[in-house]
Amino acid sequence: MQQGYTTPLYTIGITADIIKVCTATLRIWEKKGLIKPARLGKNRFYSRCDIERLKEIKDMIQKKRINIQGVKKILSTTNCWEIKYCEEEEKKICPVYIRYRRP
């Protein structure tokens, strides 16, 4: 697993820039329960793992046209590698798969 993959490092502004959405979008997704960033006082901090999840959320909403409730349901019952249909070789190097796979 990548070192620091789950360490909250990125502010909301930097995270929004990375995934190319506005900060208000991230706040809405948080309010709707799609993501739960770490908090230090009033400030939100996101890890690389959070950013990967946010990229999947963005893809489902914008490209696959799934509404927020649908995304929430999918994320609560399905792993991202099942949504993306990752190949076994991709899974071997995927830090999300390594962290969350079921035995």
N, C-alpha and C positions, 0 to 999 in steps of 0.2 A: 504494500500500500504506500502511496506517496506520503512523505512526511509533511505534516501540517495540512493535510487535505481537509480536515474538519475544523481547523483553527479559524475563528472569525477574524479576518484581516481587513476586509474591504468595506468602506463606508457606503451608504445608500447611493451617493452620487457617483462614485466609481463603479459600483455594481451596475447602476443604470446605464452608464456609458459602455461597459463591457457587453451587456446584452442588448443594447440599443433600444431601450424603452425609457420613459420619463420616470422620475422618482415617484410621482403620484401613482403610476401604475403599480410599482412595487408596494406602495402603501395599501392600495386596494387589494392586491393579491394577499398581503399579510392579513388585512382585516377579514377577508373571505376565508382565511384558514389554509391557503395553498402553501404558504411558507412561514417559517417562524425564525427570523434572524435573532442572533444573540443581541442582547442589550447591555449597554454600559451607560447608565443614567437614561437620558432620553435618546441617545444615539443608537442606531442600528448598525450591526456589523455582520457581514456575510462571509462565509467560507467558500473555498473552491467547490466543495460539495454542493452548497446552496446555489452557486452560480450554475452548475450543471443542471440542477433541478429546475432553476428558473428558465434556462434555455429550453428545456423540454416543455415547460408550461407555456412559454411563448409560442413554441412550435404548434402545440395542440390548439391554442386559441387562435392564432393568426393563420396558420397554414391548413390545419385540419378542420377549422371552424367549429370547434367544440366549445360550448359555453363554460363558464366558470364552475357551475355545479357539476357538469359532466367531467371536467378536468379533476375536480376534487374527488369525485367518485372513482375515476380511473386510478388516481394516485393512491387512494386508500386501499385499492384491491389488486393493483397490478404493479409490477416492477418495471422500471424504465427500459430495461433490455428486452422485455416482452413487447413493449410499444414500438421500439426501434427495430426489433427483430435482428439483434446483434448476432454475428457469427461467433462460433466458439473461439476463434483466434482473437477477436475483438474483446471478448469477455475475459480472456486471460490477462489482458493489460488494463482493463477498465477498473479504476479504483472504486466506482460506485458498485459494480458487480461484486468485487472482492469484499467490500464492506457489508453489503446487504443481502447477499445470496442466502438462500435457505439451505440448510444441510440436507 
